[in-house]
Structures are given as structure tokens and as C-alpha cells.
Amino acid sequence: MPSEKFDNILLIGLLTLTIIILLLHKFSFNRSIVIDVDTPYSTKAITDNTLTTQEGSEATLITNKDHFLLDCHINTSDYAWPFCEIAFSFEPNQEVNFPTPLDLSSFKYIKISAKYIGEISAGIRIQLRSFNPEYSTLENNATWKYNGLEYWPEKNNYPVAIPLNGLQVATWWLIEQEIPIEFSGPEFAQVMVLEIATGNNIAPGHYQLKVEKIEFIGKVFTHLQIFSFVISMWIIAAISGLFINLKRSKIKLAKSISRTKELRQLNSLLNVETQEFKNKSERDALTGALNRSGIQSVFTNELKVLTLIFIDIDHFKPINDNYGHAVGDEILIAFTKEISKNCRSTDFLARWGGEEFLLICPNTKAKEAFELAESLRLMISEHRWTQNITLTASFGVAQKSEETIHQCIERADQALYAAKSQGRNMVISSDDIVIDSSISF
């Protein structure tokens, strides 16, 4: 069906689109953020000098044509972890009171082009300070989370690529800020500051840290965004498909109802036609009375009492001879109508042949049938027929006993024969005659 074909095409299209999106997300949709001397982020040198009561470390930040140079003097003081660092605040607009957070949640790597000048073996610390309103405040940067890692340049490639999920949260900071367990992992949705610093346990002395470029490498969209989009696409398609199928179902239901009505109408017509054919097969074509085939269904074993009345129009042949067959047919039609009108609604009239009729009287005894036949005989003789023709009829009555219906018909016919033999225009009951076995039906 066309609708099923459309559904299959739509399903294949959604699967194809999903695969394309996932492949593009894996192998494309890349983006990067570069931090170097040409970017507008605020930079400054920071040391431990503010954390000690003695003379702390000293640092100067020099911005050259293609790199930053951190000139650092590590001094011994009462602070146990002396350091120098370059801090990059993500604040393009200097009029903004607080740094503009950098969303690095969709990034996978940070590539650092930084090294010490000279033959120096010391670590470099990378720290991303992130903000979360659940535990951070803008006014106190000590509440910004430390996501960091220390590496040794001489033991890694240059530039070094560090997975962001490899960064760890400083344990001392978690303890100091009493951070709940659910917030103890690295977070990169709102990074406020990037810090490139000298390593822990660095020896006192003079150091020059050269930083050429820092590059964040990631995706245009996060995994969550891609998966949310794909899931939303399927949900929308499923809901749309549901509404489309509901609409189709309504249309199909309407068509089905319409088709059912049509079939019912057709069935009614067929029933009417069948009934008409049945009537034609069971009715006499001229008079409309039942024919011999039509009365078969009347003779059932359920009828305990049944009486038959044979009726024959007297001297009918002269009518056809003197007035023509058209008048004779008119007489037969009118005769059938008058008999039907003057008998009971439970009686059945059949044309037996020519001018001979059989009246079937269910649940009627011979005496009652005899009286009915007598009233019909008088009606026929007194009725005004076409062309002022005078009609009379002879009647033979027989009540069915322990015999077949054919035997009962035979007795009624012989009673009719007796009525005609005794002068016509009379009613004779089979009980009043001696049946001649030589006369057969």
C-alpha cells in the first residue's frame, strides 16, 4: 500500500539521517579555540608573593610578537608551594566586572605549546578554574574549582595534547571548600580562568617559561546535544507518524463505514432481487397466487391440524371461447383477489392449474373449512364480475389425517370432483363421499 511504502521510506530516511549525524559528529563538526598573543583575553603574571609574609617569588609577563614569556624568580619563603603563573581571564570586554565564562564542555583536548627556555627539568601545571553557582560566587575566586594537571615538557611531545577528562580536581580545594560528592569531578561548562604555572616543588631559581599557543580542540556540539537532537528527531517523527496514522485510520474507518453502507445497500438490493426471484419462482405469473412450488414450505410437520379446499371455477372454458382469453385472464386475476380478500390472513391461496385453485387452511378443522368454503361460494355467485359475467365455483374440502399431504390433496380433489359431478356450485367434504381409489392425483 502507498501509506506503508511512505512509512518505510520515512523510517529508512530517519535511520540514514541518524547515521549521517553521528558520523559527522565523530569525524567532522570540529571546532577550536586558540589562545595566543593575538587573542583579546586579559593576561597577567601571578606569584605566591601575596600568600607569604616574606619576600615571595617575582614574575614579569612579556608579550612578544609570537609568544608570551614569563620571567620568573622562585624565592624561598614561608609558603610551601612557591610558583609563578600566567593567568588568562576570558574577558574580551574590559568593562565587564567579572570574566565571561568559556564553555569548554564540548571540547576533548587542550593542546599546549609551552616550554622552559634552557636546560631545565621542571613541571608545568595547567589549571582551568570553573564556576558553578551551586558552590561558587563571582566575588570570591577561591570558590572557583581547580581542574588541573601537571606534566613535564621533556617527557612529552611538543606541543602536548592533554585530554580534558584527564584533568583532576585539586583535593586540597575540595576539602577547603567542603564540596559535596556530586560536584567533586571536573567541570568545564563555565571556565573563568586558564592558568599556566610552574610545577609543584620547583627549586628556587630563575626560570623563563615560553608560551606560544594554547588550543582547545573539540566539537561544535556536545555528545548530549547530538544525542538529544537525534532522540528529539525520533520522538517528533514518532508523534507525527502517530498523528498521521490516526488520520489514516480515521480515513480508513470512514471508507470502511462508507463501504459497509454500500455493501448493506447492495445486500438489501440483492435480498430484494432474491426475494423477487423467489416470488417469481413461487408465484403464479398471472394471478400472483402461490404456485405448486410456492406452497411446499407451508406443508410442515409442525401443523397438527390442516384442511385443504380445492376450488374450481364452473364452466370457465366458455368464457374464454365467448369473450376471449384476455377477459378470461381478467376473471382469473379478479377471482384470486376476491378469494384472498374474503379468506383469513392465515390461509394460503395457490393456483393449481388453469381455473383450479387450492386454499390451504392451517390449524383449521374440516367443519370450519367447510363453512369458509360455503361463504366463498356465495360471495362468488353474488359478485359482479367483468362484462357482467355470472360465475359459480365448486369446492372440495379435506382435513389431513394420518396420511401424506399428497393423499390429503387427492381426497380434496375427489371431493371437488364429486361437487362438479353433482351439479356444480356446491361444497362437498371428503368425509361425505366414498373415495374411488381408481381416481388418482
C-alpha positions in Angstrom: 0.0 0.0 0.0 1.2 3.6 -0.6 1.0 4.5 3.1 3.2 1.5 4.1 5.7 2.4 1.3 5.8 6.0 2.7 6.3 4.7 6.2 9.2 2.5 5.1 10.8 5.4 3.2 10.4 7.7 6.2 12.0 5.0 8.5 14.9 4.5 6.1 15.3 8.3 5.8 15.4 8.7 9.6 18.0 5.9 10.0 20.1 7.3 7.3 19.9 10.8 8.7 20.8 9.5 12.2 23.9 7.6 10.9 25.0 10.7 8.9 24.6 12.9 12.0 26.6 10.5 14.2 29.3 10.1 11.5 29.6 13.9 11.1 29.8 14.4 14.8 32.6 11.8 15.0 34.6 12.9 12.0 33.5 16.5 11.5 31.7 19.3 13.3 35.1 20.1 14.8 36.0 23.5 16.3 38.8 25.0 18.2 39.6 28.0 20.5 43.1 29.4 20.2 44.7 31.5 22.9 47.9 33.3 21.8 49.3 36.9 21.7 46.6 37.9 19.1 43.6 36.9 21.2 41.9 39.7 23.3 41.8 37.8 26.6 43.2 39.5 29.6 46.6 38.2 30.8 48.7 38.8 33.9 51.5 37.3 35.9 50.7 35.9 39.3 53.1 34.6 42.0 53.0 33.4 45.6 54.1 36.8 46.8 50.6 37.6 48.1 50.5 34.3 50.1 53.6 34.9 52.2 54.7 37.4 54.8 58.3 37.2 53.5 59.7 38.1 50.1 57.9 35.8 47.8 58.5 34.8 44.1 58.6 37.5 41.5 57.4 37.4 37.9 57.2 39.6 34.8 55.0 38.8 31.8 56.4 39.8 28.5 54.3 39.7 25.3 56.5 39.2 22.3 55.5 39.0 18.6 54.6 35.4 18.6 54.7 34.2 22.3 54.3 35.1 25.9 57.4 35.0 28.1 57.0 34.5 31.8 60.2 35.7 33.5 60.1 34.1 37.0 62.3 34.2 40.1 61.3 31.5 42.6 62.3 32.6 46.1 62.3 30.6 49.3 59.7 31.9 51.8 57.3 30.6 54.5 54.9 29.5 51.7 55.5 25.8 51.0 54.5 25.8 47.3 56.1 28.8 45.5 55.1 29.4 41.9 54.8 31.8 39.0 52.0 31.6 36.5 50.3 33.3 33.5 46.5 33.8 34.1 44.2 34.2 31.1 40.8 35.7 32.0 38.1 35.1 29.4 37.0 38.7 29.5 37.1 40.3 25.9 35.4 43.4 27.2 37.5 45.2 29.8 34.4 47.0 31.2 32.9 43.7 32.4 33.3 43.4 36.1 33.8 39.6 36.1 35.2 37.3 33.4 32.9 35.9 30.8 32.8 32.1 31.3 34.1 30.0 28.5 32.1 26.8 27.7 34.5 24.0 27.1 32.1 21.2 27.8 32.1 20.0 24.1 35.9 20.1 23.9 38.0 16.9 24.1 41.7 18.2 24.2 43.8 21.1 25.2 47.0 21.4 23.1 49.7 23.4 24.9 52.7 24.9 23.2 54.7 25.8 26.3 58.3 25.1 27.5 61.1 26.3 29.6 64.0 28.1 27.9 67.2 26.4 28.6 68.2 23.0 30.0 65.6 23.0 32.8 63.8 20.0 34.2 60.6 21.2 35.8 56.9 20.5 35.5 54.3 22.8 34.0 50.8 23.0 35.6 47.7 23.6 33.6 44.7 24.7 35.5 41.1 25.5 34.4 39.2 27.4 37.0 35.5 26.8 36.6 32.4 28.4 38.1 29.3 26.6 39.4 26.5 28.6 41.1 25.9 25.6 43.4 29.0 26.3 45.3 30.8 29.3 43.7 30.4 33.1 44.0 31.6 35.6 41.5 33.1 37.8 44.2 35.3 35.1 45.7 37.6 33.4 43.1 38.8 31.0 45.7 35.4 29.2 45.2 36.2 28.6 41.5 37.1 25.0 41.1 40.7 23.9 40.3 40.7 21.5 37.4 44.3 20.8 36.7 47.2 18.6 35.7 51.0 18.8 35.9 53.2 17.4 33.1 57.0 17.5 32.2 57.7 19.0 28.8 60.9 17.0 28.2 58.9 13.7 28.6 56.1 14.6 26.2 55.7 15.7 22.6 55.7 19.3 21.7 53.0 20.6 21.7 51.5 18.3 24.2 47.8 17.3 23.8 46.1 16.7 27.1 42.6 15.1 27.2 40.3 17.4 29.2 38.8 14.4 31.0 42.4 13.7 32.2 42.3 16.8 34.4 41.7 16.3 38.1 40.2 18.5 40.8 42.6 19.5 43.5 42.0 17.5 46.6 43.0 20.4 49.0 40.4 22.6 47.3 37.6 20.1 47.7 38.5 19.8 51.4 38.9 23.5 51.9 35.5 24.4 50.2 33.7 21.3 51.6 32.4 20.4 48.2 29.6 17.8 48.0 30.5 14.5 46.4 28.2 15.1 43.4 30.3 18.1 42.5 33.7 16.6 43.1 34.5 15.8 39.5 36.0 18.1 36.8 33.6 20.7 35.2 34.2 22.8 32.1 30.8 24.4 31.3 31.8 27.8 32.8 35.6 28.2 32.8 36.6 31.6 34.2 40.4 31.5 34.1 43.1 29.5 32.4 46.4 29.3 34.3 49.8 28.1 33.0 52.1 27.8 36.0 55.4 26.4 37.2 55.2 22.9 38.7 55.0 21.9 42.3 58.2 21.5 44.3 60.1 23.7 41.9 63.5 24.6 43.2 64.4 28.3 43.9 66.0 30.0 40.9 65.4 31.9 37.7 63.1 30.4 35.1 61.7 31.6 31.8 58.5 29.9 30.6 57.7 30.4 26.9 54.0 30.0 26.0 53.4 30.2 22.2 49.8 28.9 21.9 47.1 27.1 23.8 44.4 25.5 21.7 41.2 23.8 22.8 40.1 21.2 20.3 36.5 19.8 20.4 33.2 19.5 18.7 30.6 22.1 17.7 28.1 20.1 19.6 28.4 18.1 22.8 27.5 14.4 22.8 24.5 15.3 24.9 23.4 17.8 22.4 23.8 15.4 19.5 22.0 12.6 21.3 19.3 14.9 22.5 18.8 16.1 18.9 18.6 12.6 17.5 16.2 11.4 20.2 14.1 14.5 19.7 14.0 13.9 16.0 12.8 10.3 16.5 10.2 11.4 19.1 8.9 14.1 16.7 8.8 11.6 13.9 7.1 9.0 16.1 4.5 11.6 17.3 4.0 12.8 13.7 3.7 9.2 12.5 1.2 8.6 15.2 -1.0 11.5 14.2 -0.6 10.6 10.5 -1.6 7.0 11.3 -4.5 8.2 13.4 -5.6 10.4 10.4 -5.2 7.4 8.1 -7.1 5.2 10.4 -10.0 7.8 10.5 -9.9 7.9 6.7 -9.8 4.1 6.5 -12.6 3.9 9.1 -14.7 6.4 7.2 -14.1 4.5 4.0 -14.9 1.2 5.8 -18.1 2.7 7.1 -19.0 4.0 3.7 -18.1 0.7 2.2 -20.1 -1.2 4.8 -23.1 1.1 4.0 -22.6 0.4 0.3 -22.4 -3.4 1.0 -25.5 -3.2 3.1 -27.3 -1.3 0.4 -26.1 -3.8 -2.2 -27.1 -6.7 0.1 -30.5 -5.1 0.6 -30.8 -4.8 -3.2 -29.6 -8.4 -3.6 -32.1 -9.5 -1.0 -34.9 -7.6 -2.7 -33.8 -9.1 -6.1 -33.5 -12.6 -4.4 -37.0 -12.1 -2.9 -38.3 -11.0 -6.3 -36.7 -14.1 -8.0 -38.1 -16.2 -5.2 -41.5 -14.7 -5.6 -41.3 -15.2 -9.3 -40.4 -18.8 -8.8 -43.1 -19.4 -6.2 -45.9 -17.2 -7.5 -48.2 -17.6 -10.5 -47.2 -15.1 -13.1 -50.8 -14.1 -14.0 -52.7 -14.0 -10.7 -49.9 -13.6 -8.2 -51.2 -16.5 -6.1 -48.7 -19.1 -4.9 -47.9 -21.9 -7.4 -47.3 -25.6 -6.6 -43.7 -24.8 -5.7 -44.7 -22.0 -3.5 -46.9 -24.0 -1.2 -44.2 -26.6 -0.4 -42.9 -24.6 2.6 -46.5 -24.4 4.0 -46.7 -28.1 4.5 -44.6 -28.6 7.6 -44.8 -31.3 10.3 -45.4 -28.6 12.9 -49.0 -28.2 11.7 -51.1 -30.6 13.7 -54.3 -29.6 12.1 -54.6 -28.7 8.4 -57.5 -28.6 6.0 -57.4 -28.2 2.2 -60.1 -26.6 0.0 -60.0 -27.3 -3.7 -61.8 -24.6 -5.8 -62.7 -24.9 -9.5 -64.5 -22.1 -11.5 -67.6 -23.7 -13.1 -67.9 -23.5 -16.9 -64.7 -21.4 -17.4 -63.9 -22.7 -20.9 -67.0 -21.0 -22.5 -65.8 -17.7 -21.0 -62.6 -17.9 -22.9 -64.4 -19.1 -26.0 -67.1 -16.4 -25.9 -65.2 -13.4 -24.5 -61.6 -14.2 -25.4 -58.6 -15.2 -23.3 -57.9 -11.6 -22.2 -61.3 -11.5 -20.4 -60.6 -15.0 -19.1 -57.3 -13.7 -17.6 -59.0 -10.7 -16.1 -61.6 -13.1 -14.5 -58.7 -15.2 -13.0 -56.9 -12.2 -11.6 -60.1 -10.8 -10.1 -61.1 -14.2 -8.8 -57.8 -14.6 -7.0 -58.1 -11.1 -5.5 -61.6 -11.7 -4.2 -60.8 -15.1 -2.7 -57.7 -13.7 -0.9 -59.7 -10.8 0.4 -62.5 -12.9 1.8 -60.5 -15.7 3.4 -58.4 -15.4 6.5 -54.9 -13.8 6.8 -53.5 -17.2 7.9 -54.8 -19.0 4.8 -52.7 -19.6 1.7 -54.1 -19.5 -1.9 -52.4 -21.3 -4.7 -53.3 -21.6 -8.4 -53.2 -25.3 -9.0 -53.7 -25.0 -12.8 -56.0 -23.4 -15.3 -59.1 -22.3 -13.4 -58.4 -24.6 -10.4 -57.2 -23.3 -7.0 -56.1 -24.8 -3.7 -56.8 -23.0 -0.5 -54.7 -24.2 2.4 -56.1 -23.6 5.9 -53.6 -24.2 8.7 -54.9 -25.0 12.2 -58.4 -25.4 10.8 -60.8 -28.4 11.2 -63.0 -29.7 8.4 -66.2 -28.1 9.8 -64.6 -24.6 9.9 -63.1 -25.0 6.4 -66.5 -26.2 5.1 -68.1 -23.0 6.5 -65.4 -20.9 4.9 -65.9 -22.6 1.5 -69.6 -22.1 1.7 -69.2 -18.3 2.4 -66.7 -18.1 -0.5 -69.2 -20.0 -2.8 -71.9 -17.5 -2.0 -69.5 -14.5 -2.5 -68.5 -15.7 -5.9 -72.1 -16.2 -7.1 -73.2 -12.8 -5.9 -70.1 -10.8 -7.0 -70.3 -8.6 -10.1 -67.6 -9.7 -12.4 -66.3 -8.0 -15.6 -68.6 -8.0 -18.6 -71.5 -8.8 -16.1 -70.4 -12.4 -16.3 -72.0 -14.7 -13.8 -69.6 -17.0 -12.0 -70.0 -20.0 -9.8 -67.4 -22.4 -8.3 -67.3 -25.9 -6.9 -65.4 -26.8 -3.7 -63.9 -29.9 -2.3 -62.8 -30.0 1.4 -60.5 -32.5 3.1 -58.9 -32.4 6.6 -55.5 -34.0 6.8 -55.3 -37.1 9.0 -52.6 -39.7 9.5 -51.6 -39.6 5.8 -49.3 -37.8 3.5 -50.1 -34.4 2.2 -50.4 -35.8 -1.3 -53.0 -38.2 -0.1 -54.9 -35.3 1.5 -54.8 -33.3 -1.7 -56.1 -36.4 -3.5 -59.1 -36.6 -1.2 -59.8 -32.9 -1.5 -59.6 -33.2 -5.3 -62.0 -36.2 -5.3 -64.4 -34.2 -3.1 -64.2 -31.4 -5.7 -64.9 -34.0 -8.5 -67.9 -35.1 -6.6 -69.2 -31.5 -6.3 -68.8 -31.0 -10.0 -70.5 -34.3 -10.8 -73.5 -33.5 -8.6 -74.3 -30.2 -10.4 -71.5 -27.7 -9.5 -71.8 -24.6 -7.4 -71.6 -26.5 -4.2 -69.2 -27.6 -1.4 -68.5 -31.2 -0.8 -66.5 -32.6 2.1 -64.3 -35.7 1.6 -65.9 -37.2 4.7 -69.3 -37.2 2.9 -68.2 -39.2 -0.1 -66.8 -42.7 -0.8 -63.3 -42.3 -2.2 -62.8 -44.1 -5.5 -59.3 -45.5 -5.4 -59.2 -45.6 -9.1 -59.0 -41.8 -9.3 -55.5 -40.6 -8.5 -54.0 -37.2 -8.0 
